[in-house]
């Protein structure tokens, strides 16, 4: 009786092994679809210069993001992210990534009042990206929120 059970177990194991072999053989490796790298010659460059960080985003004409870089992604931490040099490095990093797609020229949209506004532009020019137009899209309140009281130290 134990021999019958062991024979049945052996048959089950053999069937499972055969099934595993056939599934391995019949299943081909899944094809990985890689999107072809689209060349983007011109687009828009958005620079957001806040008091704490500088963000640079490069998009195509439709608004799809091609490359982005920030002062934090450039390796700066804490208060060093708000420096003009960090903004320049962020702009150069974004331009370098966008150049792999063939990016050459674009309109610049600057938002914010941070220290890295002008230096980010210089970083883009240093990477060889030609700037067609510069727009300041910093939001201006039309007497919106009440300003905080002045500090007395």
DSSP file (Angstrom, degrees, kcal/mol; ACC not computed):
  #  RESIDUE AA STRUCTURE BP1 BP2  ACC     N-H-->O    O-->H-N    N-H-->O    O-->H-N    TCO  KAPPA ALPHA  PHI   PSI    X-CA   Y-CA   Z-CA
    1    1 A X     >        0   0    0      0, 0.0     4,-1.8     0, 0.0     5,-0.1   0.000 360.0 360.0 360.0 -39.6    0.0    0.0    0.0
    2    2 A X  H  >  +     0   0    0      1,-0.2     4,-2.3     2,-0.2     5,-0.2   0.837 360.0  56.6 -68.4 -30.4    2.8    2.4    0.7
    3    3 A X  H  > S+     0   0    0      2,-0.2     4,-2.3     1,-0.2    -1,-0.2   0.889 104.8  51.9 -66.2 -38.1    4.4    1.4   -2.6
    4    4 A X  H  > S+     0   0    0      2,-0.2     4,-2.3     1,-0.2    -2,-0.2   0.920 110.9  47.6 -63.2 -43.2    1.2    2.4   -4.4
    5    5 A X  H  X S+     0   0    0     -4,-1.8     4,-2.6     1,-0.2    -2,-0.2   0.914 112.0  48.7 -65.0 -42.8    1.2    5.8   -2.7
    6    6 A X  H  X S+     0   0    0     -4,-2.3     4,-2.4     2,-0.2    -1,-0.2   0.876 110.9  50.8 -67.1 -35.6    4.9    6.4   -3.5
    7    7 A X  H  X S+     0   0    0     -4,-2.3     4,-2.2     2,-0.2    -1,-0.2   0.909 111.3  48.4 -66.0 -40.8    4.3    5.5   -7.1
    8    8 A X  H  X S+     0   0    0     -4,-2.3     4,-2.3     2,-0.2    -2,-0.2   0.916 111.9  49.2 -64.2 -42.6    1.4    7.9   -7.3
    9    9 A X  H  X S+     0   0    0     -4,-2.6     4,-2.4     1,-0.2    -2,-0.2   0.903 110.3  51.0 -62.5 -41.4    3.5   10.6   -5.8
   10   10 A X  H  X S+     0   0    0     -4,-2.4     4,-2.4     1,-0.2    -1,-0.2   0.901 109.9  49.9 -62.5 -40.7    6.3    9.9   -8.2
   11   11 A X  H  X S+     0   0    0     -4,-2.2     4,-2.6     2,-0.2    -2,-0.2   0.907 110.5  50.0 -64.8 -41.3    3.9   10.2  -11.1
   12   12 A X  H  X S+     0   0    0     -4,-2.3     4,-2.4     2,-0.2    -2,-0.2   0.913 111.7  48.0 -63.0 -42.8    2.5   13.5   -9.8
   13   13 A X  H  X S+     0   0    0     -4,-2.4     4,-2.3     2,-0.2    -1,-0.2   0.909 112.2  49.5 -64.4 -42.0    6.0   14.9   -9.4
   14   14 A X  H  X S+     0   0    0     -4,-2.4     4,-2.4     2,-0.2    -2,-0.2   0.905 111.3  49.2 -64.4 -41.7    7.0   13.7  -12.9
   15   15 A X  H  X S+     0   0    0     -4,-2.6     4,-2.6     2,-0.2    -2,-0.2   0.915 111.1  49.8 -63.7 -42.4    3.8   15.3  -14.4
   16   16 A X  H  X S+     0   0    0     -4,-2.4     4,-2.2     1,-0.2    -2,-0.2   0.896 111.1  49.2 -63.6 -40.2    4.5   18.6  -12.7
   17   17 A X  H  X S+     0   0    0     -4,-2.3     4,-2.2     2,-0.2    -1,-0.2   0.908 111.8  48.5 -65.9 -41.9    8.1   18.6  -13.9
   18   18 A X  H  X S+     0   0    0     -4,-2.4     4,-2.5     1,-0.2    -2,-0.2   0.905 111.1  50.6 -63.8 -41.0    6.9   17.9  -17.5
   19   19 A X  H  X S+     0   0    0     -4,-2.6     4,-2.2     1,-0.2    -2,-0.2   0.897 109.9  50.3 -64.2 -39.8    4.3   20.6  -17.3
   20   20 A X  H  X S+     0   0    0     -4,-2.2     4,-2.0     2,-0.2    -1,-0.2   0.900 110.7  49.6 -64.9 -40.5    7.0   23.1  -16.0
   21   21 A X  H  X S+     0   0    0     -4,-2.2     4,-2.3     1,-0.2    -2,-0.2   0.920 111.3  48.3 -64.5 -43.4    9.3   22.2  -18.9
   22   22 A X  H  X S+     0   0    0     -4,-2.5     4,-2.7     1,-0.2     5,-0.2   0.888 111.3  49.5 -68.0 -36.9    6.6   22.6  -21.5
   23   23 A X  H  X S+     0   0    0     -4,-2.2     4,-2.1     2,-0.2    -1,-0.2   0.884 111.7  49.7 -69.2 -35.5    5.5   26.0  -20.1
   24   24 A X  H  < S+     0   0    0     -4,-2.0    -2,-0.2    -5,-0.2    -1,-0.2   0.903 114.6  44.7 -66.0 -39.9    9.1   27.2  -20.1
   25   25 A X  H  < S+     0   0    0     -4,-2.3    -2,-0.2     1,-0.2    -1,-0.2   0.907 117.3  42.8 -72.0 -41.3    9.6   26.1  -23.7
   26   26 A X  H  < S+     0   0    0     -4,-2.7     2,-0.7    -5,-0.2    -2,-0.2   0.840  98.9  79.9 -77.0 -31.5    6.4   27.5  -25.0
   27   27 A X  S  < S-     0   0    0     -4,-2.1     2,-0.1    -5,-0.2     3,-0.1  -0.658  70.3-158.7 -80.1 115.1    6.5   30.8  -23.2
   28   28 A X        -     0   0    0     -2,-0.7     2,-0.1     1,-0.1     3,-0.1  -0.468  36.6 -81.2 -83.5 163.4    8.9   33.1  -25.0
   29   29 A X        -     0   0    0     -2,-0.1    -1,-0.1     1,-0.1     2,-0.1  -0.431  56.0-103.4 -64.1 136.9   10.5   36.0  -23.3
   30   30 A X        -     0   0    0     -2,-0.1     2,-0.4     1,-0.1    -1,-0.1  -0.393  36.5-116.1 -65.2 136.9    8.0   38.9  -23.1
   31   31 A X        -     0   0    0     -2,-0.1     2,-0.7    -3,-0.1    -1,-0.1  -0.575  22.0-141.7 -76.7 129.9    8.8   41.5  -25.7
   32   32 A X        -     0   0    0     -2,-0.4     2,-0.7    -3,-0.0    -1,-0.1  -0.826  11.7-145.1 -93.8 119.9    9.8   44.8  -24.1
   33   33 A X        -     0   0    0     -2,-0.7     2,-0.5     2,-0.0    -2,-0.0  -0.752  13.9-165.0 -87.9 118.5    8.4   47.7  -26.1
   34   34 A X        -     0   0    0     -2,-0.7     2,-0.3     3,-0.0     3,-0.0  -0.885  20.2-126.0-102.9 130.8   10.7   50.6  -26.0
   35   35 A X        -     0   0    0     -2,-0.5     2,-0.1     1,-0.1     3,-0.0  -0.573  31.3-112.8 -74.3 134.6    9.4   53.9  -27.1
   36   36 A X        -     0   0    0     -2,-0.3     2,-0.5     1,-0.1    -1,-0.1  -0.448  34.5-106.0 -68.3 138.2   11.4   55.4  -29.9
   37   37 A X        -     0   0    0     -2,-0.1     2,-0.3     1,-0.1    -1,-0.1  -0.526  36.2-143.4 -70.6 115.7   13.2   58.5  -28.7
   38   38 A X        -     0   0    0     -2,-0.5     2,-0.5     1,-0.1    -1,-0.1  -0.625  11.5-125.8 -83.6 134.4   11.4   61.4  -30.4
   39   39 A X        -     0   0    0     -2,-0.3     2,-0.6    63,-0.1    63,-0.2  -0.679  23.4-168.6 -82.3 130.1   13.6   64.3  -31.5
   40   40 A X        +     0   0    0     61,-2.4    61,-0.1    -2,-0.5     3,-0.1  -0.951  11.1 175.4-120.4 108.4   12.4   67.6  -30.1
   41   41 A X        +     0   0    0     -2,-0.6    63,-2.7    62,-0.2    64,-1.7   0.858  67.1  11.6 -84.2 -36.5   14.0   70.6  -31.8
   42   42 A X  E     +a  105   0A   0     62,-0.2    19,-0.5    61,-0.2     2,-0.3  -0.933  69.7 124.2-139.8 162.7   12.1   73.4  -30.0
   43   43 A X  E     -a  106   0A   0     62,-1.2    64,-1.8    -2,-0.3     2,-0.4  -0.882  53.1 -52.0-178.8-149.0    9.8   73.8  -27.1
   44   44 A X  E     -aB 107  59A   0     15,-1.9    15,-2.9    -2,-0.3     2,-0.5  -0.911  31.2-154.1-121.6 146.7    9.2   75.7  -23.9
   45   45 A X  E     -aB 108  58A   0     62,-3.1    64,-3.2    -2,-0.4     2,-0.5  -0.981  10.6-162.7-122.1 119.4   11.5   76.1  -20.9
   46   46 A X  E     -aB 109  57A   0     11,-3.5    11,-2.7    -2,-0.5     2,-0.5  -0.899   4.7-172.0-105.9 126.4    9.8   76.8  -17.5
   47   47 A X  E     -aB 110  56A   0     62,-2.8    64,-3.1    -2,-0.5     2,-0.7  -0.973   2.6-171.1-118.1 118.6   11.9   78.2  -14.7
   48   48 A X  E     -aB 111  55A   0      7,-3.0     7,-2.5    -2,-0.5     2,-0.8  -0.924   4.6-173.2-111.3 109.0   10.3   78.3  -11.3
   49   49 A X  E     + B   0  54A   0     62,-2.8    65,-2.4    -2,-0.7    64,-0.4  -0.832  11.5 170.0-107.1  96.1   12.5   80.3   -8.9
   50   50 A X        -     0   0    0      3,-2.1    65,-0.4    -2,-0.8    66,-0.3  -0.368  49.9-100.8 -93.2 179.9   11.2   80.1   -5.4
   51   51 A X  S    S+     0   0    0     63,-0.2    64,-0.1     1,-0.2     3,-0.1   0.727 120.5  35.6 -73.4 -20.0   13.0   81.3   -2.2
   52   52 A X  S    S+     0   0    0      1,-0.2     2,-0.3    29,-0.1    -1,-0.2   0.668 125.3   2.9-107.2 -20.4   13.9   77.7   -1.3
   53   53 A X        -     0   0    0     29,-0.1    -3,-2.1    18,-0.0     2,-0.4  -0.965  56.3-129.5-159.1 166.2   14.6   76.0   -4.7
   54   54 A X  E     -B   49   0A   0     -2,-0.3    17,-1.5    -5,-0.2     2,-0.4  -0.994  20.1-166.2-129.8 126.1   14.8   76.4   -8.4
   55   55 A X  E     -BC  48  70A   0     -7,-2.5    -7,-3.0    -2,-0.4     2,-0.5  -0.934   1.6-168.8-114.1 132.8   12.9   74.0  -10.8
   56   56 A X  E     +BC  47  69A   0     13,-2.8    13,-2.3    -2,-0.4     2,-0.4  -0.984   7.1 179.9-122.8 121.9   13.7   73.9  -14.5
   57   57 A X  E     -BC  46  68A   0    -11,-2.7   -11,-3.5    -2,-0.5     2,-0.5  -0.984  10.6-161.2-124.1 131.0   11.3   72.0  -16.8
   58   58 A X  E     +BC  45  67A   0      9,-3.5     8,-3.2    -2,-0.4     9,-1.9  -0.955  17.4 175.6-113.9 125.6   11.8   71.6  -20.6
   59   59 A X  E     -BC  44  65A   0    -15,-2.9   -15,-1.9    -2,-0.5     6,-0.2  -0.789  28.8-113.1-123.3 164.7    8.7   70.6  -22.6
   60   60 A X    >   -     0   0    0      4,-2.1     3,-1.0    -2,-0.3   -16,-0.2  -0.205  50.9 -84.5 -82.7-173.8    7.9   70.2  -26.3
   61   61 A X  T 3  S+     0   0    0    -19,-0.5   -18,-0.1     1,-0.3    -1,-0.1   0.763 129.6  54.6 -67.7 -23.9    5.5   72.5  -28.1
   62   62 A X  T 3  S-     0   0    0      2,-0.1    -1,-0.3     1,-0.0   -19,-0.1   0.652 120.1-106.4 -81.9 -15.8    2.5   70.4  -27.0
   63   63 A X  S <  S+     0   0    0     -3,-1.0     2,-0.4     1,-0.3    -2,-0.1   0.480  70.3 143.8 102.9   5.0    3.5   70.7  -23.3
   64   64 A X        -     0   0    0      1,-0.1    -4,-2.1     2,-0.0    -1,-0.3  -0.642  57.2-109.6 -79.6 132.8    4.8   67.1  -22.8
   65   65 A X  E     +C   59   0A   0     -2,-0.4    -6,-0.3    -6,-0.2     3,-0.1  -0.410  38.4 173.2 -68.3 128.8    7.8   67.1  -20.5
   66   66 A X  E     -     0   0A   0     -8,-3.2     2,-0.3     1,-0.4    -7,-0.2   0.813  67.9 -12.5 -97.8 -46.6   11.1   66.3  -22.2
   67   67 A X  E     -C   58   0A   0     -9,-1.9    -9,-3.5     2,-0.0    -1,-0.4  -0.989  57.8-173.8-154.1 154.8   13.5   66.9  -19.2
   68   68 A X  E     +C   57   0A   0     -2,-0.3     2,-0.3   -11,-0.2   -11,-0.2  -0.985   4.4 174.6-148.3 156.2   13.5   68.5  -15.8
   69   69 A X  E     -C   56   0A   0    -13,-2.3   -13,-2.8    -2,-0.3     2,-0.3  -0.969   8.8-162.1-159.2 148.5   16.0   69.2  -13.1
   70   70 A X  E  >  -C   55   0A   0     -2,-0.3     4,-1.2   -15,-0.2   -15,-0.2  -0.829  36.5-109.4-127.8 168.5   16.0   71.0   -9.8
   71   71 A X  T  4>S+     0   0    0    -17,-1.5     5,-1.8    -2,-0.3     4,-0.1   0.859 121.8  52.4 -65.8 -33.8   18.7   72.5   -7.5
   72   72 A X  T >45S+     0   0    0      1,-0.2     3,-1.3   -18,-0.2    -1,-0.2   0.886 107.5  50.6 -67.9 -38.5   18.0   69.6   -5.1
   73   73 A X  T 345S+     0   0    0      1,-0.3    -1,-0.2     2,-0.1    -2,-0.2   0.740 101.1  64.3 -70.2 -22.0   18.5   67.0   -7.9
   74   74 A X  T 3<5S-     0   0    0     -4,-1.2    -1,-0.3     2,-0.1    -2,-0.2   0.503 128.1 -96.6 -78.9  -3.3   21.8   68.8   -8.7
   75   75 A X  T < 5S+     0   0    0     -3,-1.3     2,-0.3     1,-0.3    -3,-0.2   0.495  80.1 134.1 106.0   5.3   23.1   67.7   -5.3
   76   76 A X      < -     0   0    0     -5,-1.8     2,-0.3    10,-0.1    -1,-0.3  -0.693  34.7-162.7 -90.8 141.7   22.4   70.9   -3.2
   77   77 A X    >   -     0   0    0     -2,-0.3     3,-1.5     4,-0.0     4,-0.1  -0.904  45.4 -20.0-123.5 150.2   20.9   70.5    0.2
   78   78 A X  G >  S-     0   0    0     -2,-0.3     3,-1.4     1,-0.3     4,-0.3  -0.262 126.3  -4.1  63.8-134.3   19.1   72.9    2.5
   79   79 A X  G >  S+     0   0    0      1,-0.3     3,-1.1     2,-0.2    -1,-0.3   0.662 122.3  73.6 -72.7 -14.8   19.8   76.6    2.1
   80   80 A X  G X  S+     0   0    0     -3,-1.5     3,-1.2     1,-0.2     6,-0.3   0.711  83.1  70.5 -70.2 -18.5   22.3   76.0   -0.7
   81   81 A X  G <  S+     0   0    0     -3,-1.4    -1,-0.2     1,-0.2    -2,-0.2   0.767  92.7  57.3 -66.9 -24.1   19.4   75.1   -3.0
   82   82 A X  G <  S+     0   0    0     -3,-1.1    33,-0.4    -4,-0.3    -1,-0.2   0.374  84.3 108.3 -90.5   6.2   18.3   78.8   -3.1
   83   83 A X  S <> S-     0   0    0     -3,-1.2     4,-1.6   -31,-0.1     5,-0.1  -0.449  77.4-121.8 -82.2 156.3   21.6   80.1   -4.3
   84   84 A X  H  > S+     0   0    0      1,-0.2     4,-2.1     2,-0.2     5,-0.1   0.859 112.6  57.1 -63.0 -34.9   22.1   81.4   -7.9
   85   85 A X  H  > S+     0   0    0      1,-0.2     4,-2.2     2,-0.2    -1,-0.2   0.894 104.8  51.3 -64.4 -38.7   24.9   78.9   -8.5
   86   86 A X  H  > S+     0   0    0     -6,-0.3     4,-2.1     1,-0.2    -1,-0.2   0.877 108.6  52.0 -65.0 -37.0   22.5   76.0   -7.7
   87   87 A X  H  X S+     0   0    0     -4,-1.6     4,-2.2     2,-0.2    -2,-0.2   0.891 108.8  50.7 -65.3 -38.9   19.9   77.5  -10.1
   88   88 A X  H  X S+     0   0    0     -4,-2.1     4,-2.4     2,-0.2    -2,-0.2   0.912 110.5  48.5 -64.7 -42.2   22.6   77.6  -12.9
   89   89 A X  H  X S+     0   0    0     -4,-2.2     4,-2.2     2,-0.2    -2,-0.2   0.873 110.5  51.8 -66.3 -36.7   23.5   73.9  -12.2
   90   90 A X  H  X S+     0   0    0     -4,-2.1     4,-2.2     2,-0.2    -1,-0.2   0.915 111.2  47.0 -65.1 -42.7   19.8   73.0  -12.4
   91   91 A X  H  X S+     0   0    0     -4,-2.2     4,-2.4     1,-0.2    -2,-0.2   0.902 112.3  49.6 -66.3 -40.7   19.4   74.7  -15.7
   92   92 A X  H  X S+     0   0    0     -4,-2.4     4,-2.2     2,-0.2    -1,-0.2   0.887 110.4  51.3 -65.8 -37.8   22.5   73.1  -17.1
   93   93 A X  H  X S+     0   0    0     -4,-2.2     4,-1.9     2,-0.2    -2,-0.2   0.915 111.6  46.0 -65.0 -42.9   21.3   69.7  -16.0
   94   94 A X  H  X S+     0   0    0     -4,-2.2     4,-2.3     1,-0.2    -2,-0.2   0.901 113.1  50.2 -66.4 -40.0   17.9   70.1  -17.6
   95   95 A X  H  X S+     0   0    0     -4,-2.4     4,-2.0     1,-0.2    -2,-0.2   0.886 108.3  53.1 -65.7 -38.1   19.5   71.4  -20.8
   96   96 A X  H  X S+     0   0    0     -4,-2.2     4,-0.7     2,-0.2    -1,-0.2   0.913 111.0  46.2 -63.1 -43.0   21.9   68.5  -20.9
   97   97 A X  H >< S+     0   0    0     -4,-1.9     3,-0.8     1,-0.2     4,-0.4   0.907 112.8  50.0 -65.0 -41.4   19.1   66.0  -20.6
   98   98 A X  H ><>S+     0   0    0     -4,-2.3     5,-1.8     1,-0.2     3,-1.4   0.810 100.2  64.4 -69.7 -28.9   17.0   67.8  -23.3
   99   99 A X  H ><5S+     0   0    0     -4,-2.0     3,-1.3     1,-0.3    -1,-0.2   0.766  90.0  66.5 -66.6 -23.5   20.0   67.9  -25.7
  100  100 A X  T <<5S+     0   0    0     -3,-0.8    -1,-0.3    -4,-0.7    -2,-0.2   0.745 102.2  48.8 -67.6 -20.7   19.9   64.1  -25.8
  101  101 A X  T < 5S-     0   0    0     -3,-1.4   -61,-2.4    -4,-0.4    -1,-0.3   0.386 127.4-101.8 -94.4   1.2   16.5   64.5  -27.6
  102  102 A X  T < 5 +     0   0    0     -3,-1.3    -3,-0.2     1,-0.2     2,-0.1   0.659  60.2 169.3  89.3  17.2   17.9   67.1  -30.0
  103  103 A X      < +     0   0    0     -5,-1.8    -1,-0.2     1,-0.2   -62,-0.2  -0.430   7.1 156.4 -68.1 133.3   16.5   70.2  -28.2
  104  104 A X        +     0   0    0    -63,-2.7    26,-2.2     1,-0.4     2,-0.3   0.683  54.1  12.5-126.1 -40.0   18.0   73.4  -29.6
  105  105 A X  E     +ad  42 130A   0    -64,-1.7   -62,-1.2    24,-0.2    -1,-0.4  -0.952  58.4 152.7-145.5 159.2   15.8   76.4  -28.9
  106  106 A X  E     -ad  43 131A   0     24,-1.7    26,-2.2    -2,-0.3    27,-0.4  -0.989  42.1 -90.6-174.7 168.1   12.8   77.5  -27.0
  107  107 A X  E     -a   44   0A   0    -64,-1.8   -62,-3.1    -2,-0.3     2,-0.5  -0.740  40.1-137.3 -89.6 140.8   10.7   80.2  -25.2
  108  108 A X  E     -ad  45 134A   0     25,-3.1    27,-3.3    -2,-0.3     2,-0.5  -0.879  14.3-167.9-106.8 129.7   11.5   80.7  -21.6
  109  109 A X  E     -ad  46 135A   0    -64,-3.2   -62,-2.8    -2,-0.5     2,-0.5  -0.966  10.3-164.5-115.6 113.6    8.7   81.2  -19.0
  110  110 A X  E     -ad  47 136A   0     25,-3.1    27,-2.7    -2,-0.5     2,-0.4  -0.858   8.4-179.8-104.9 129.8   10.0   82.5  -15.6
  111  111 A X  E     +a   48   0A   0    -64,-3.1   -62,-2.8    -2,-0.5     3,-0.2  -0.994  42.5  27.8-127.7 133.8    7.9   82.3  -12.5
  112  112 A X  S    S-     0   0    0     -2,-0.4   -62,-0.2   -64,-0.2    26,-0.1  -0.313  70.3-103.7 110.5 169.7    8.9   83.4   -9.1
  113  113 A X        +     0   0    0    -64,-0.4   -63,-0.2    -2,-0.1    -1,-0.1   0.017  65.7 135.7-121.5  24.8   11.1   85.9   -7.3
  114  114 A X    >   -     0   0    0    -65,-2.4     3,-0.9    -3,-0.2   -63,-0.2  -0.081  68.5-104.3 -72.8 174.7   13.9   83.7   -6.2
  115  115 A X  T 3  S+     0   0    0    -33,-0.4     4,-0.4   -65,-0.4     3,-0.2   0.652 110.8  65.3 -73.7 -15.9   17.6   84.4   -6.4
  116  116 A X  T 3>  +     0   0    0    -66,-0.3     4,-1.7     1,-0.2    -1,-0.2   0.232  66.9 104.2 -96.5  16.0   18.1   82.0   -9.4
  117  117 A X  H <> S+     0   0    0     -3,-0.9     4,-1.1     2,-0.2    -1,-0.2   0.978  90.4  28.7 -61.6 -59.9   16.1   83.8  -12.0
  118  118 A X  H  > S+     0   0    0     -3,-0.2     4,-1.9     1,-0.2    -1,-0.2   0.871 118.7  56.4 -72.2 -36.6   18.9   85.3  -14.1
  119  119 A X  H  > S+     0   0    0     -4,-0.4     4,-1.9     1,-0.2    -1,-0.2   0.838 102.0  56.3 -68.3 -31.4   21.5   82.7  -13.4
  120  120 A X  H  X S+     0   0    0     -4,-1.7     4,-1.8     2,-0.2    -1,-0.2   0.890 106.2  51.6 -65.5 -37.9   19.2   79.9  -14.6
  121  121 A X  H  X S+     0   0    0     -4,-1.1     4,-2.2     1,-0.2    -2,-0.2   0.912 108.3  51.2 -62.3 -42.2   19.0   81.7  -18.0
  122  122 A X  H  X S+     0   0    0     -4,-1.9     4,-2.2     1,-0.2    -1,-0.2   0.855 106.7  54.8 -64.5 -33.9   22.8   82.0  -18.1
  123  123 A X  H  X S+     0   0    0     -4,-1.9     4,-1.1     2,-0.2    -1,-0.2   0.884 107.9  48.8 -65.9 -38.0   23.0   78.2  -17.4
  124  124 A X  H  <>S+     0   0    0     -4,-1.8     5,-1.8     2,-0.2     3,-0.4   0.914 112.1  48.2 -66.1 -42.6   20.8   77.5  -20.4
  125  125 A X  H ><5S+     0   0    0     -4,-2.2     3,-1.6     1,-0.2    -2,-0.2   0.881 106.0  58.3 -65.6 -37.4   22.8   79.8  -22.7
  126  126 A X  H 3<5S+     0   0    0     -4,-2.2    -1,-0.2     1,-0.3    -2,-0.2   0.804 102.7  54.2 -63.1 -28.6   26.0   78.1  -21.5
  127  127 A X  T 3<5S-     0   0    0     -4,-1.1    -1,-0.3    -3,-0.4    -2,-0.2   0.470 122.5-106.4 -84.9  -1.4   24.7   74.8  -22.7
  128  128 A X  T < 5 +     0   0    0     -3,-1.6     2,-0.6     1,-0.3    -3,-0.2   0.660  69.8 144.3  89.7  16.5   24.1   76.2  -26.1
  129  129 A X      < -     0   0    0     -5,-1.8     2,-0.4   -24,-0.0    -1,-0.3  -0.792  45.1-135.8 -89.5 125.3   20.3   76.5  -26.1
  130  130 A X  E     -d  105   0A   0    -26,-2.2   -24,-1.7    -2,-0.6     2,-0.6  -0.652  12.1-143.0 -84.6 135.3   19.1   79.5  -28.0
  131  131 A X  E     -d  106   0A   0     -2,-0.4   -24,-0.2   -26,-0.2     3,-0.1  -0.858  18.4-179.3-101.6 123.2   16.4   81.5  -26.3
  132  132 A X  E     +     0   0A   0    -26,-2.2     2,-0.3    -2,-0.6   -25,-0.2   0.941  67.4   1.3 -86.2 -54.9   13.8   83.0  -28.5
  133  133 A X  E     -     0   0A   0    -27,-0.4   -25,-3.1     2,-0.0     2,-0.5  -0.955  58.4-147.1-135.1 152.4   11.5   84.9  -26.1
  134  134 A X  E     -d  108   0A   0     -2,-0.3     2,-0.4   -27,-0.2   -25,-0.2  -0.987  17.5-173.9-122.3 123.1   11.5   85.4  -22.3
  135  135 A X  E     -d  109   0A   0    -27,-3.3   -25,-3.1    -2,-0.5     2,-0.7  -0.946  17.8-146.1-117.1 136.3    8.1   85.7  -20.6
  136  136 A X  E     +d  110   0A   0     -2,-0.4   -25,-0.2   -27,-0.2   -27,-0.1  -0.898  22.6 170.8 -99.9 111.5    7.6   86.6  -16.9
  137  137 A X        +     0   0    0    -27,-2.7     2,-0.3    -2,-0.7   -26,-0.2  -0.030  19.4 147.5-111.2  29.2    4.6   84.7  -15.7
  138  138 A X        -     0   0    0    -28,-0.4     2,-0.2   -26,-0.1   -27,-0.1  -0.496  55.0-114.4 -64.9 126.2    5.0   85.4  -12.0
  139  139 A X        -     0   0    0     -2,-0.3     2,-0.5     1,-0.0    -1,-0.1  -0.435  30.0-160.3 -67.3 132.4    1.5   85.6  -10.5
  140  140 A X        -     0   0    0     -2,-0.2     2,-0.2    -3,-0.0    -1,-0.0  -0.960  15.0-129.5-115.0 123.9    0.6   89.1   -9.3
  141  141 A X        -     0   0    0     -2,-0.5     2,-0.9     1,-0.1     0, 0.0  -0.479   2.8-145.6 -73.9 141.6   -2.2   89.4   -6.8
  142  142 A X  S    S-     0   0    0     -2,-0.2    -1,-0.1     1,-0.1    -2,-0.0  -0.603  80.2 -54.4-101.1  68.6   -4.9   92.0   -7.5
  143  143 A X  S    S+     0   0    0     -2,-0.9    -1,-0.1     2,-0.1     3,-0.1   0.960  98.4 147.4  56.4  57.5   -5.4   92.8   -3.9
  144  144 A X        +     0   0    0      1,-0.2     2,-0.1     2,-0.0     3,-0.1   0.791  49.6  16.1 -84.6-105.3   -6.0   89.2   -2.9
  145  145 A X  S    S-     0   0    0      1,-0.1     2,-0.2     0, 0.0    -1,-0.2  -0.363  84.2-103.9 -75.2 150.4   -4.9   88.0    0.6
  146  146 A X        -     0   0    0     -3,-0.1    -1,-0.1     1,-0.1     2,-0.1  -0.543  39.6-116.2 -73.0 136.8   -4.0   90.4    3.3
  147  147 A X        -     0   0    0     -2,-0.2    -1,-0.1     1,-0.1     3,-0.1  -0.383  33.7-100.2 -72.8 150.7   -0.3   90.7    3.9
  148  148 A X        -     0   0    0      1,-0.1    -1,-0.1    -2,-0.1     3,-0.1  -0.336  47.0 -92.5 -68.9 155.4    1.2   89.5    7.2
  149  149 A X        -     0   0    0      1,-0.1     2,-0.2    -3,-0.1    -1,-0.1  -0.226  47.9 -94.6 -65.2 157.6    2.0   92.2    9.8
  150  150 A X        -     0   0    0      1,-0.1     2,-0.2    -3,-0.1    -1,-0.1  -0.504  42.4-113.2 -75.0 141.7    5.5   93.7    9.9
  151  151 A X        -     0   0    0     -2,-0.2     2,-0.6    -3,-0.1    -1,-0.1  -0.496  21.0-155.5 -76.0 141.5    7.9   92.0   12.3
  152  152 A X              0   0    0     -2,-0.2    -1,-0.0     1,-0.1    -2,-0.0  -0.953 360.0 360.0-117.2 111.3    9.1   94.0   15.3
  153  153 A X              0   0    0     -2,-0.6    -1,-0.1     0, 0.0    -2,-0.0   0.441 360.0 360.0 -97.9 360.0   12.4   92.7   16.5
